[in-house]
């Protein structure tokens, strides 16, 4: 997983998400998507075990993961054609 800055990739999930969505280089797109998905899933697990009320971040994580998966599916279908 690629790390950006000094923070853990889990806490940089938004940065990794944006990097994946806006990536134009098809040779690194798959890696960007995987890095972002891993960070999102790891952060969701952290929040699951936390006692705080993080409903907004949980919803953002769900939306981001859905978007990445839809983007990956569309990209794969486009490359298969």
TORKOL-4160 file (C-alpha; in steps of 0.2 Angstrom, whole numbers, padded with zeros to 4 digits, m for minus):
81
<pt num="1" X="0000" Y="0000" Z="0000"/>
<pt num="2" X="0007" Y="0017" Z="m0005"/>
<pt num="3" X="0009" Y="0029" Z="0010"/>
<pt num="4" X="0007" Y="0048" Z="0007"/>
<pt num="5" X="0015" Y="0059" Z="0020"/>
<pt num="6" X="0018" Y="0054" Z="0038"/>
<pt num="7" X="0000" Y="0049" Z="0043"/>
<pt num="8" X="m0005" Y="0031" Z="0042"/>
<pt num="9" X="m0014" Y="0026" Z="0025"/>
<pt num="10" X="m0029" Y="0022" Z="0035"/>
<pt num="11" X="m0031" Y="0040" Z="0040"/>
<pt num="12" X="m0027" Y="0046" Z="0023"/>
<pt num="13" X="m0041" Y="0036" Z="0015"/>
<pt num="14" X="m0048" Y="0052" Z="0007"/>
<pt num="15" X="m0032" Y="0056" Z="m0001"/>
<pt num="16" X="m0030" Y="0039" Z="m0008"/>
<pt num="17" X="m0048" Y="0039" Z="m0014"/>
<pt num="18" X="m0045" Y="0055" Z="m0023"/>
<pt num="19" X="m0029" Y="0049" Z="m0030"/>
<pt num="20" X="m0038" Y="0034" Z="m0037"/>
<pt num="21" X="m0053" Y="0043" Z="m0044"/>
<pt num="22" X="m0043" Y="0056" Z="m0053"/>
<pt num="23" X="m0029" Y="0045" Z="m0059"/>
<pt num="24" X="m0026" Y="0046" Z="m0078"/>
<pt num="25" X="m0012" Y="0034" Z="m0080"/>
<pt num="26" X="m0019" Y="0017" Z="m0084"/>
<pt num="27" X="m0003" Y="0008" Z="m0079"/>
<pt num="28" X="m0005" Y="0013" Z="m0061"/>
<pt num="29" X="m0024" Y="0014" Z="m0059"/>
<pt num="30" X="m0026" Y="m0003" Z="m0053"/>
<pt num="31" X="m0014" Y="0000" Z="m0039"/>
<pt num="32" X="m0022" Y="0016" Z="m0034"/>
<pt num="33" X="m0039" Y="0008" Z="m0033"/>
<pt num="34" X="m0032" Y="m0006" Z="m0023"/>
<pt num="35" X="m0023" Y="0006" Z="m0011"/>
<pt num="36" X="m0039" Y="0016" Z="m0009"/>
<pt num="37" X="m0050" Y="0001" Z="m0006"/>
<pt num="38" X="m0038" Y="m0006" Z="0007"/>
<pt num="39" X="m0037" Y="0010" Z="0017"/>
<pt num="40" X="m0056" Y="0012" Z="0016"/>
<pt num="41" X="m0059" Y="m0005" Z="0023"/>
<pt num="42" X="m0046" Y="m0003" Z="0036"/>
<pt num="43" X="m0053" Y="0013" Z="0042"/>
<pt num="44" X="m0071" Y="0006" Z="0042"/>
<pt num="45" X="m0065" Y="m0008" Z="0053"/>
<pt num="46" X="m0057" Y="0005" Z="0065"/>
<pt num="47" X="m0073" Y="0014" Z="0066"/>
<pt num="48" X="m0083" Y="m0002" Z="0069"/>
<pt num="49" X="m0072" Y="m0005" Z="0085"/>
<pt num="50" X="m0073" Y="0013" Z="0091"/>
<pt num="51" X="m0085" Y="0019" Z="0104"/>
<pt num="52" X="m0087" Y="0037" Z="0096"/>
<pt num="53" X="m0101" Y="0042" Z="0085"/>
<pt num="54" X="m0094" Y="0043" Z="0067"/>
<pt num="55" X="m0109" Y="0041" Z="0057"/>
<pt num="56" X="m0104" Y="0054" Z="0044"/>
<pt num="57" X="m0087" Y="0046" Z="0041"/>
<pt num="58" X="m0095" Y="0029" Z="0040"/>
<pt num="59" X="m0107" Y="0035" Z="0027"/>
<pt num="60" X="m0093" Y="0043" Z="0018"/>
<pt num="61" X="m0083" Y="0027" Z="0018"/>
<pt num="62" X="m0098" Y="0017" Z="0011"/>
<pt num="63" X="m0100" Y="0030" Z="m0003"/>
<pt num="64" X="m0082" Y="0030" Z="m0007"/>
<pt num="65" X="m0081" Y="0011" Z="m0007"/>
<pt num="66" X="m0096" Y="0010" Z="m0018"/>
<pt num="67" X="m0089" Y="0023" Z="m0030"/>
<pt num="68" X="m0072" Y="0014" Z="m0031"/>
<pt num="69" X="m0080" Y="m0003" Z="m0035"/>
<pt num="70" X="m0092" Y="0005" Z="m0048"/>
<pt num="71" X="m0077" Y="0014" Z="m0056"/>
<pt num="72" X="m0066" Y="m0002" Z="m0056"/>
<pt num="73" X="m0081" Y="m0012" Z="m0064"/>
<pt num="74" X="m0083" Y="0001" Z="m0078"/>
<pt num="75" X="m0064" Y="0002" Z="m0081"/>
<pt num="76" X="m0063" Y="m0017" Z="m0082"/>
<pt num="77" X="m0078" Y="m0018" Z="m0094"/>
<pt num="78" X="m0071" Y="m0004" Z="m0105"/>
<pt num="79" X="m0054" Y="m0013" Z="m0106"/>
<pt num="80" X="m0062" Y="m0029" Z="m0110"/>
<pt num="81" X="m0071" Y="m0022" Z="m0125"/>
